[in-house]
Amino acid sequence: MFRKTITVLILLIGAVQAYAQLTPQYTDNALAFSSRYYDGTARSVGMGNAMTALGGDLGALSYNPAASGVYRYSEITLTPSVYSGNTNTTMLGDLSHSSISRFSLSNVGWVGSFDTGRTRGLLNFNFAITANQSNNFAYRSSGSGFQSQSSYLGSLAASMTGLSPDNMTMPEGYPDRPFFAPGGAAWDQILGWNTGLVDSLRNSDSFIGATENISQDGQFYVPGTLVQRYDKVRTGYVEDIILNLSGNVDNIFIFGANLKFQSIWMNEHTSISETAGNPALFETGFTDFTYDYRMTTSGFGVGVEAGFIVRPTAGLTIGGSISTPTWMFLTETWMQSMTGYTGQYGGSAVDSPVGEFSYRVTSPFRFNLGIGYTIGGWVALGLDYERTDYSCIALADDSGNRSVFETENSYMSAYYKAVNNLRAGIEAWPHPQVAIRLGYNYYSSPYRTTGDSPYSSYDNDRHYASAGIGFRSPSGFFVDLAYQQQCNRNNLSFLLYNTYDNKQVPSVQESFLNWKILLTLGWRF
């Protein structure tokens, strides 16, 4: 029997959600842009960024604006870094290893300290301008394997049941028309039709993929072995650009405030391909095809932060901060392409036009608490706690209307949750000019894993260990080096394409971790 079992629901949502597990979803992007995995200076990373109560570092301005108030001198820092992500991908029983490395600028900044000349009250006020990276999106995954149970083109054809070929055909002179038709077909469906890799059946509203034959009883099947391959590469970052003002009252109470701007950029490329082991087995003479999806998201965000550090007794410091939501204004552009070869139609290649959409993301409130303790001038200890509730993330269109994203906002409210993050660090000075640092970070998972959560199999807690060394010269020049390593792997799984006709669809399992190296060059004056 033909594909009458495809439900009306699939037809209604297919244009929006087809193969969503392989393309950037708004909820995924909203979470990624709202999440913070701090970089900063090599000193702050080496100490696990546990400096909410200690301050005195430009990297710490990303989580406590009062950190600059500790300075009684001016300082300039520059922190280049190397970030590397490593992924193990299992697909169709085969294990593949992928990696990606990127050079970044984790920190660049200046702080100026201005003495008031007083002996009591406001002793000094400071200005700072710094850029600290707060997230790095570099990621790569690839997998491949052999199977003959299902195909991407078969899944695509199944999703097209009931669509009109006339509404998918790219007319000469107006090739963009079907892509932007209201309520029209999904872009990959249009590409499949116009490349001839998906064809309609005579006297039927069903479609068939070039990788499928039809049995005598009307069943669709893959007649031979297919080599299937999946590749995904993502790069990008979130950079906090901070304008900071702080003050020091009697060396007991230090306060600060940030006006924070965020620079946001992410680029993704996903590719799926299928190659026939023996083209002669396929009635279309199918040889191969490749589907590519590219998306770039860019924009900016703005928010306000305030913080304090209190010294109730010698050696002990207590710090805290609160961050308003960051209001992000984003624009994404995307395009898709499909190429293939069959003996029936020969070679074909079709590109979609470039799509563009602007929207807004409002991240949740965030607060930090910390306690620090210094022993003389040679040991400093820090312990921080951070909390934010990702279920409060909100999406809206470019005019601020949230009802457009009602489904996505309800989804995030139901399946995202509050996180409790911990940071700990120690810095020791065995020599007046040499420092040794150790740190630890724990980032709890933002996903609910109970009930009907789609993330029940996700393992997204992250544990990081870091170590660093620093050197200070009497002239004011200093250099710091830090290494941070993720200690556990994060795991996720997804289907390579949508299930159809009760056929077995390949599942992809990914296991990944990352590390980074930072070098800070600075000068105090």
N, C-alpha and C positions, 0 to 999 in steps of 0.2 A: 504494500500500500504506500501511496505517496505521503508527503509530510503534512497531513491534515492535523497531526497531533501537536503542531506548533501552536502555542496558545496566543490569544489576542493580546495578552499582557506583554509577551515578548515583542510583538509588533509595536506596541505603544512606547515601550521604554528602550527598544533596541538602539535607536539613534543616539540616545544619551549614554547608555551604560554598556554597550557592546565592548567586550574585552577590556572592561574598566580596570581589571587587575593588572593590565600591562600599560595603562596610560595614566597620567597624573590625575588623580581625583581631587576635587576641591577640598574634601575633608583631610586627605593626606597632606596636601600642600599647606593648609591652614595650621595643622599640627607641626609640620616641619618648620615653618616660619616663626611659630610661637615658641618652639623649644630652644633652650640655651645650653650649650656645652662649651663652657668658657675656655678661651685661649688666653689672651693678654700677654704679659711679659713672661720670660723664662723663669723669673723668680716666683711669680704668682702661681704658675703651673707647677713648678718644682715643689711648692708647698701645698699642692692640691687645691689651690684657690681658696684656702681656709684663712682669709685675711679680712673678713668682715669687721672684726674687732681690733685687728692689728694695724691695718691701713699702711700708709707710707709706700704705696706702690701704684703706678698708673694702671696696671692690669686690674687692680681691685676696684677701680672706679665703676666697672660694669655691674657690680653688685652692692657697693656702698659708696655713695657720693662723698661721705665724710672721709674717705681714705686719703684724699689730698690734703686735708687739714692738718695732718701729722707733719707735713713737710715744714721745715724752717729754712729751706734753701730752694733754689730752682733746679729743675732737672729736665733733660731731654732723653728720650729713649726711642730705639728702633729695633723691632723684633721680626726678622724674617724667620720662616718656619717651613718645614716639609711635613706634609700629611700623607699617610698611606693607608688605604683600605684593602683588606684581603677577604675574598669570598670563596667558599666551597659550595658548588652547585651540583645537586644530584637530579638527574632527569633521565627517565626511562632506564634506570639502573646504572647509568654511567656517572662517574664523579669527575667534575672539572674544577680547576683552580684558576681564579682570576684575581688580578690586583690592579690598583690604580694609585699613582702618586702625583701629588700636586704641590707646587711651591705657593706659599701664601705670605701675606704680610699680617702677622697676628696682632701687632701693636705698633703704633707710632704715636708719640705724644710729647707734650710739654706741660710743665707746671711751673708757675711763678709764685714765689712767696713774698709777701709784702708786710714788713714789720710796722706796727702802729706806733711804736715807741713807748707804749704803756707798760707798766709793771703789773697791773691788775686789769681784769676785764678782758676785752678783746685784744689779745696779744698780737695776732697776725691774721690776715685774710689772704686767701690764695685763689688764683685762677688757674684752670687747666683746660686744655684742649687735647683730646686723645681719640684715637680710633682703635677699638679692640674687636677682633673677630669673635662672634659668639656662637657660630655654627658653621660647619663645613660639610657640604653635601657630596663630596667625592665618593663615588661608588661604581663598582663594575661587577657584572655577573654574566656568565655565559654557560650554556649547556647544550648537549646534543645527544641524540640516540636514534635507535631504529624501532619502527613499529608499523603495523598494518591494520590497526583497529579503527582508527579515525584520522581525520585530517583537519587542518585549519580551514581549507577551502570548503570542506564538507560542512563544518560548523557555520561558516559564513553563508553558504547556500541555504542551510536550514533556517537561519534567522531572517531570510528574505521572503519566506512564503507569504503570498498575498500582495507583495509589492508590484507596482506597475513598471515594466521595463521602460515605458515612455517617460516616466518621471525620473528615471536614473540615467538616461542617455544624455551624453554631453553634446549638445547641438553645435554644429560648426559655426564659428564666429561668436558663440556664447558658451564656452566650455565650463564657466563657473556656475551657470544657472542651477543645475540640480543640487549643488553642494549647499546653496544658501536658500533653497526652497523651504518655506515654513512647513514644519511637520513632515519633511521629506525623509528620504533614506539616510542611513548613517554613511559617513564618508567612505569607510572601507567597503561597504556594500556597493556604492557607486563605482569605486575603483575595480572591484571584482567583476562587475558587469561590463565595464568599458574595456577592460583588458581581455575579455573573453574567457577568463579563468573561472567564471561562474556563468552558467547558461540557463535559460528557461526551458521548460519541457512543453512540448506541443499540447495544446488543449488542456492545460493545467496551470494552476497558479503557483506551482512548485518550481524550485531551482535545483540545479545539480552542480557540484564542483568538478573542476577538471581532474581531480584526483579520484573521482568515483566512477564506478560502472553500475549498471542496473541489471539485476538478476531477472530471470524469467517471471518470477512472481512479484516483480515491481519493487524489490528491496534495493536500497543503495548500499554499496560496499566498496572498500578500498581493495583493489585487486592484487596489489603487490606491496613490497616493502618501501617505506618512505624514510628517508633520512631527514629528521627534523632538528632544527637548530634555533636557539633563543639567545639573544644578546641584549644587554641593557647597560648603558653608560650614563652616569649622571655626574655633573659638576656644578659647583656653585657655592654660595656663602651668604651669611648674614653678618654685616659689619656695623657695630655700634659706633657712631660718631657723637662724641659727648662734649658739651660745653658745660663746664663745672665751676661752681663757686663754693668756697668753704671757709670756715673760720675756727679759731682756737680761743676758747675762753678759759683763762687761768690754767692752761694745760690739764684741765679736768674734763671739760665738756667740749667736744668737737662736733661741728655740724656741717652739712653739705647738701647741695642740691644739683641735680643734673637736668639739662634739657637735652634729650637724647633723640638723635636722628638715626634711622637705620637705612643702610643701603642693602637691597635684596636682589639677588640674581640666582637663577637656577636654570640649567639646560639639561634636557633629557633626550636620549635617542634609544628607541626600542626597535629591534629587528626580529622578525620571525621568517624562517625559510623552510621549504620542503623540497626534497630532490628525490626523484624516482630511482629506485634501485634497478628496475628494468622497465623502461618506457613502453616496450612492446605489450606489456600486460594491461595498459590503460587504453580504453577505447578512444580517448582524445589524443593519445600519443604524448601525454603529459611528461615533461622532462623536469622542470623546476619552476619555482616561484619564490619571490621575496617581498615581504611587506615591511615598510619602514614608517615609523611614527616619530616625529620630532616636535618638541615643545620647548619654548623659552618663556620663563616668567621673570619679570623684573619690576622694580618699583621702590618705594621708600616707605618708611614708617616714622612716627613721631610719638614721643611719650615723655613723662616727667617722673623723676625719682628724687627721693629725699632720704637722708640717713644721718646717723649719729654714732659717736664713740664716746664712752664715759670711762674715766679712770677713778673708780671709787677708792682704791688703795694702791700702794706701790706695787708695780708689777702686774696688776690685774686690769684688764680692759674688757668692756662689754660693748658690743656694737649691734646695730640693727638698721634696716632700711625697708622701704616700701616703694614699689613701682606701680604706677598707674598702668592701665592697659596701653599697649602700643597700638596705635591706629595706623594700619597699613593700607596703602593704595597701590594696587598691583595691576599689571597688564600682561596677559599671556598671548603668545602667538604660536601657531602650530601649523603643520602641514603633514600630509601623508602621501605615500607613493607605493606603487605596486608594479612589479615587473615579473615576467614569466615567459615560458615557451611551451607550446604544445604542437604536436604534428598537425592538429586540426586548424589552428589559426596562426601558427608560426610564433615569432617573438613579438612581445608587446610590452609597453611601458607607459604608465599614466601617472601624472603628478596631480595632486589636488591644488587648489589655490591656497593662499595663506589666510588662515582664520585669525581673528583677533577678538579678545574679550577683556574688559576691565571690570574689576571687582574690588571689594574691601574685605579685610580681615581685622577683627578686633581681638587681640590676645587677652588673657585673663590678668587680674592683679597678681602680683608676686611679692613676697616678703622674705627677708633674710634676717636671721639672728645669729650672733657669734659671740664667742668668749675667747679671750687670749690671755696668755701669761708669759711674761719675760723674766728671765733669771739673769740679773746683772745685764751685761751687754753682750752676752755670748750665746744665749738660748732663747728662742721664741716658739711658743706653742699656740696653735689655733684650732678651733673646732667650730664649724658652721652648720646651720640647719636652714634649708630653703623649702618653701612650700608654694605651690601654685595649682590651680584647679583647671585642667584642660577641658573639662566638660562645659566650661563657660565661654569657650571660643565661639565667636559669632561671625558668620559670613553675610555679606550684603552686596548688592549690585553697586555700580559706580555712583548712584544717586543716594545710597544709604538705605535702600529698601531691603529689609531682611526677609520679607515674605517670598522673594524669588528663590531663596535658599532654605525654605522652611524644612524640606526633607533632610538636607545636609545638617542643618542646625539641630534638628531633633535627633539625628543619628549621633552627632558628637556628644550631645547631652546624655544620650543613653549608653554610649560605649566608651567614651573617654572618662577619665577620673582625675582626682587630685593626686599629686605626687609629693613625696617627702624625700628630699635629697640631702645627703650628708657630705661634708667635706672636712678633712683633717690634715694637718701639716705640722712639720717641725723644721726649724732652721737653727743650725749650730755654727758657731764661729771658733773653730779650734785654733785659728790664727787670726790676728786682727784684720788681715786682708783677705782671708779665705773663708768662704761659707759652704756648708753642705746642707742639702735640703731633701726631705722626703715628704710625700703626700699621698692621699687616698681620696677618691671620689666615688660616691654611690648615687646613681640616678635611677629612681624607681620607674617602673613601666607606666606609661600614660594610658594603657588600655585596660578596660574591665575584662576579666577572663571568666566570669561566672555567668550562669544562666544561659541565654541564647546568644551570647557574645560571639561575633565572627572572629574574635581574636583569642578564643579559648586555647588555641595551640601555640600562640605567640609567646616567645620568651624575650622580653625587651628590657629587663633590668640590665643596667650597665655598671660594671666595676672597673675603675681605673687606678693604677698605681703609677706614681711618678717619682723621679729623682732628679736632683740638680746640683750644680756646683757654681760658685760665684767668686769673682776676684774684684777687689777694690784697690785702686791706686791712691796714694796720697794726693795726687793732682786733681782728683775728682772723676777720672775716667773709670768706668767699670764694665765688666762683661759677665754675663750669666748664660749658662747652658742648662737645658732641661730636656728630659725624655719622659714621655707619657705612653703607657701601654694599656690597652684594654685587656682585662684579665679573663673575661668570659666571652663566649660567642653568643650572638643573637641569632635566633632561628625564626624563619617564617616559611610558609608554603602557599602555593596558589596553583590554579589550573592554567595551563598554557593557553587555552581558549575555552569558550563556553561548551558545556555538555549539550548533546543533541541526539535524538533517536536512541536513547539508552546505550550509546556507545562509550567505550572506555577512552577517557581523555587524559593526556599526559599531565602529571603533577610535577611541579618544580619545587624542590626544597633548597633553601639557601641558608647558609651559616656564615656569619661574617663578624669581623672585628677590625679595629684600626689602631694605629699608633702615630705619634708625631714627635718631632724634634724641633726645639725652639732655641734661638740664639739672640740674646739681647745685648745691644751695644748702647751705652749710655754715658752721660756726662752730668755731673753735679757742679753747680757754680753759685 
